[in-house]
Amino acid sequence: MAKVVIAEEAGACYGVERALRMVQEAVEKNEKVCTLGPLIHNPRVVDGLASRGVRVVSTPEEAAGSALVLRTHGVTPDEERRAREVCSKVIDATCPFVKKVHQAVERLAKDGYQVVIVGEAGHPEVVGTLAHAPQATVIASAKEAERLPHAHRMGVVVQTTQSIAVLRECVGALLARCDELHVVNTICEATSGHQGACAKLARQADVMVVIGGRNSANTTHLAEIARKLCPSTHHIEGADELSGPWFSGAKLIGVTAGASTPAAQINDVAAAIRAMVGEQA
Ligand code: SF4
């Protein structure tokens, strides 16, 4: 009979739990609450908040007169300034680990480094970080690093949810593009812990199930890590996407989840898999 094992570190991180708690407290005080963009990259959680009256807006002006939550990924200084002008209250749920990246790029730029951000261009966190060092360049791969012009001093930060393997490859390529390289590893503790636990479990598992939004960068990286070690890896958003034939013949089924996935969602999926394969929880 198959055994279902949840990774030692998986699911909602400190930053996401803190943000959800802040929104919950505002809703309980009967405040009109909006979030600037989806609070987290988990469509099911965002739908749950919408059913409690939490509105997603795309500009601070759309939330004029309401309380506006700045989400975990952070915002640009301009968006924050506008929010403070037009909203009745600003609830800053920016994760402290993201704020550290903002401080790091500001420091590197001030010290004269050509700043390089390793991450996904266009991701809300990277957009926010870039606004703190507008001269910075964003790269997502070693290939993109190889195309950068030579600079005397380069300073590197990395999107909090990036994989360490990508950072290593980019840093390796950047060494040839400058005389001095200063790397600030800003991958957050939750991300590195989740990735390590995912790899450990995927090495032993016959099938891996990775739970989290398809628009979630950290969940997508977890699925990539798992798939390299366990080809039978499935990225899902909820238990209703599970399919019995995935588990046929499997002895060990690993479950992990991105940093935006609450524990209840992980437990639902694990229970549904156990029911499919007949394992006692
Ligand atoms: Fe903060 Fe890391 Fe969670 Fe992002 S993944 S919210 S940086 S703790």
Residues whose N, C-alpha, C, O or C-beta is under 5 A from the ligand:
A	BS01	SF4	C13 Y14 G15 V16 T72 C95 F97 V98 T160 C188 A190 T191 A259
